[in-house]
């Protein structure tokens, strides 16, 4: 795994988990999180001080150029020090087609914006968001992903 990448998920066959708390820089306080989808990408903002996340508008863009233009706007507005992405897996932990897409999105974020990108196992985040009555399940999922990540930090 890349040194910028950590995971709060248990390690299935995909990759070995890295302990976020053991190597996480204390100066990183502000985050943007993404629940990647090919048609919609949920977004949330949060920080370590409050330990919570707030939903942002979901990016409704098909195609990388439009998606990354919207991400760039969010980065300029919120000025995060790191990004968090949800990575989907089958219930048994096995990767699937969207796992690879989300990981590619994370690599592209890292390359385009030169920010650390952390991965979180996002299994059941959409189910949890819908069960909580979310009007925008994608943004609510991004909040859940970011809150899960923030809870893993020291």
Buried (B, 14 or more C-beta within 10 A) or exposed (E): EEEBBBBBBEEBEBBEBBEBEEEBEEEBEBBBBBBBBEEBBBBBBBBBEEEBBBBBEBBEBEEEEEBBEBBEEBBEEBEBBBBBBBBBBEEEBEBEEBBEBBBEBBEBBBEEBEBBBBBBBBBEBBEBBEEEEBEBBBBBBBBBBBBBBBEBBE
